[in-house]
Amino acid sequence: MKASMCVLFAVACWLVARAEEPQNILMLNRVRHYVDKLKGMVNNTNFINSPITGEIKECCIKSALECFRSKVLFLNGSNIKKSQTIINSDLRKPAITKTVSICSQKEIQEAQCKSCDSYPKVDSRTFMQNFQTLLQKIFVRLLVSQA
């Protein structure tokens, strides 16, 4: 009986801790989960325009993320439609779109961000790796700003 009460208490504490996390972090974590899942299921048969994460200017992160969001639908593989749909949908939600950019409209215009189609085409696996790297960068920045 005591062991089951400890487990129940631990689960309750975990739920309370999760409830206190900001919505943007929870949603971004969900996107990261589905990107990780998708990475193992994509075929490496097509080439997709992909921002190169090391070359993305700070004020261009939002447009780069939008590029990944739109291009994720072009991936091929078996049983990937659900993950693609969730990623595409979640990355459109204000909880993410409003917190991604820390730059003003003027700074974004001055940064002269690339259009999605101007990025080089890479194979699907490289696209997914670049996508994961950008999500990780955004996630760390959000965690630091929330601390």
Secondary structure, DSSP 8 states (H G I E B T S, - for coil): -HHHHHHHHHHHHHHHHHHHS-HHHHHHHHHHHHHHHHHTTB-S--EEE---GGG--GGGHHHHHHHHHHHGGG--BTT-HHHHHHHHHHTTSHHHHHHH--S-HHHHHHHT---GGGS-EEEHHHHHHHHHHHHHHHHHHHHHHH-
